[in-house]
């Protein structure tokens, strides 16, 4: 692996670990070069490659922003409807697989996310609302500690930009129903309630699918 590929991989890993969120602007090329220990030309080339893959987007006057997480970019060829259907079918059993591994520390992390989602929804901050939702599922998926299962789960998470377009068309009460499913899922995870967790995830997916089909 050459130096540029190494930087691409490190930036991708940072995105998957939550270092930068969807729609967030990355540090300047100079700051990235200093942090990563390479020259600016290498950073610029890596950013250009990641932009070509649909992960980043360079905006004149605004710098480089996160357009999609790496697993989202890999599934770009599929439609959003396909993604939602895959989520509806695959996520419930994956969540059930996570259930035994949801420790009190994981529950606490999830509990800290929900107030942020609720506040952003009330304030009309759809970007943060979407970021928190994706982060919520990413935290749960991380408990699998099985690379193959984690990869499968990450591939069926809703695409951030498509989700943003879909939610921007919904009313506040409609978005609150989506938030309620996350709250139900958290409650089910907290109490190791397999049936409740499955119903909450299925309900979340069904709401999104219904909106998508009714557009």
N, C-alpha and C positions, 0 to 999 in steps of 0.2 A: 504494500500500500504506500503510495507516494504522499508527500506532505499535504498536498491539496485534498486528496481523498480522506486523509486523517482528519483534517479540519472539518470537512463535510460531515464525517461520521460523528465528530464531537459535538457539532451544532445540532445534528439530528437527535443525538442522545439527550442533549440539554433540553430540547423541545419536548421529548417524550417524558422527561423527568419533571416537567413543569417549570423549568427555569424561565421560559417566556411563554406567555399565553397566546391564544388565538387573537389576532388583530393587534397584538402588542408590537411596538417598535423596538427593534434590536439596537444595541449600542452602536456608536459610530464605528467605521472600519478601523480607525486608529485605536479605539478602546478595545475592540475585539482582538486586534493584532497583539496588543500589549498583554491582554488576558491569556491568549492562546499561545503566546511565545513565538509568533511567526511574523513575517513582514506583511504589509498592507496588500501587496500584489497577490499574495497567496490567499488572504482573506477575501479579497475582491473576486478572485476566480471561483472560490468555493461558494460565495453568495450568489454569483451569477449562475452556477450550475444548479444550486438549490432552487433558484427562481425559475429556471428552465423546467424543473420537475414539478412546479406548481406548489412548492412548500413555502417559498418566500415571494415577496413582491416588492420591487423597488419603485418608489413613488417620488417623482421629482419634487424636491423641496421638503419631503417628509421622511426621507431615509428608507430603510428596509423594514417591512412589517411581516408578521407571521400570517400567511394566507391559509395554510392548512397544516395539520400535524402530519408527520411522515406517513403514517398508516392511512390517513385520509387521501393523500396524494396518490398512493399506490392503487387505491380502488377507484380512481377518478373515471375510469372507463365505464363503470356501472352507473345506473341511474339512481337518483335519490330514493325513488320508490323501491328499487331493488334493495337498497341499503336498509330501509325501514322494515321491509319484509324479513330480511335476514336478522335484523335486530329482534323483531317480534318472535321469531322462531328459536334463535340460538341463545339470546341473552338470559331468558328464564333458567334453563338448565345450568348455564355458566354461573349465574348468581347463586343457585343452590349448591354448586360445587364450592363456592367461596364461603358459604355460611359457616362451616365449622372453623374457618380460619379468621373470622371477624372477631378480633380481640377488643377489649375495652379501649385500647389506644386507637384502633381503627375507628371504632364507634365515635370516640371523642373527636377525631379529625373530621368525620362526616357531620357531626353535630355543629362544628364550627363553620362548615360550609353553608348549611341551610339558611341561617340568618342573613348571610351575605346575598344569597339568591333572592330571598324575600325582599330585602331592602332594595336591591337593584331593580326588581320588578316594580315595586311601588314608585321608584324614582324614574321609571321609564328608561333605565339603563339596560337595554336589551343585550348589549355586548357582554357585560359582566354576567347577566343572567344565564346566557348561553355558556360562557366560560365555566361557570360554577357547575352547571349540569354535567358537562363533559368531564370536569375534574372529579365530580362525585363518582361517576362510574369508573373512572380511571383508578381512583383510590381503592374501590372494591375489587376491581380486576387484579390489582397489584398483590392482593393476598393469596392468589393462586400459587405463586412461586413455581409455576410450570411454564417455561417459555412457549411451548406449543399452544397451550390453552390461552395464555395471555395474548399471543399473537392473534388467535382466532377471535378473542373477545374484542381486541382493539380494532380489528377490521370491520366489525359490525356497528361500531359507535357511529351515531349520525354525523354526517359531514357538517363542520361548523358553519361554513358560508351558506350552504343550502338551508341549514336549520335557521340561520339568521333571516334569510329571505322569507322563510315560511312563517316564523314567529312575528315578523314585522307586520304581517297582514292580519294578525289576531288581536282581539280585544283584551283588555286587562283581565276580565273575569275568565276568559278562555285560557289565558296563560296561567292563571291561578289554579285551574284544574290540573295543569301539568305539574305545577309546583306541589300540589297536594299529593300526587303520586310519589314524588320523591320523599315527602314526609312520611307517607305510608311505608315506603320501602325502608327508610331508616328505622322506623318503629319495628318492622318485621326483623331486620337484621339485629337490632338490639336484643330482641327476645328470641332469636333463633327460630323464628316462625317461618318454616319453609313454604307453607301454603300462602301466607300473607305476602311473602317476598315475591313469589311467582305471580300472584295476582297484581301486585303493584307494578312490576316490570311490564307485564302484559298490558296493563291499563295505560301505562306511559306510552308504550309503542303504539297501541291502538288509537290513542288521541292524535299522535303525530300522523299516523297513516290516514286517519279520517280527514284531517286537515289537508293532507297532500292530495287525496283523491277528490276532495271537494273544491279545490282551487279553481 
